[in-house]
Amino acid sequence: MRLSRAFNRSLWVFHFNSGSCNGCDIEIVAAITPRYDPERFGVRLVGSPKHADVLLVTGPVTHDMRDRLRRVYDQMAEPKVVMCIGTCGQSGGVFYDSYNLDGPVGDVIPVDVYVPGCAPRPEAIIDGVVKAIAKLERLEGEQG
Ligand code: SF4
């Protein structure tokens, strides 16, 4: 993949668990370990959505997490990209039709990149990050 000049800085990522079983979250942790080391490309997790370019969401969005997810999304500066990690956030997955779900994620906030799987492998998550970079490049190019 060829990166344009439009996106010329590190990619900062904020992780939000909207009610996942923790399986997807463990795979995100695996994706940032030294085995893959995405930090050498400037990709790193940050502690505040206000600093982030990308929002990683795991889980099907429980009723209690709906407003929190919306607030976190609203705190991010433009341009921003949302990645939905795992089948639960995409469709409800194994929690589909559960009594306390307000999801899937796409019903609560706009999603740019879906990474399906239960749980997706680290390689699939990193592939999703590459797609997120491409989307951010387009957005930054449009902003000039
Ligand atoms: S997709 Fe699978 S691993 Fe991820 S939160 Fe749902 S049940 Fe857990």
Boltz pocket constraint, residues with backbone or C-beta under 6 A from the ligand:
constraints:
  - pocket:
      binder: B
      contacts: [[A, 19], [A, 20], [A, 21], [A, 22], [A, 23], [A, 24], [A, 25], [A, 58], [A, 59], [A, 85], [A, 86], [A, 87], [A, 88], [A, 89], [A, 93], [A, 94], [A, 117], [A, 118], [A, 119], [A, 120]]
      max_distance: 6.0
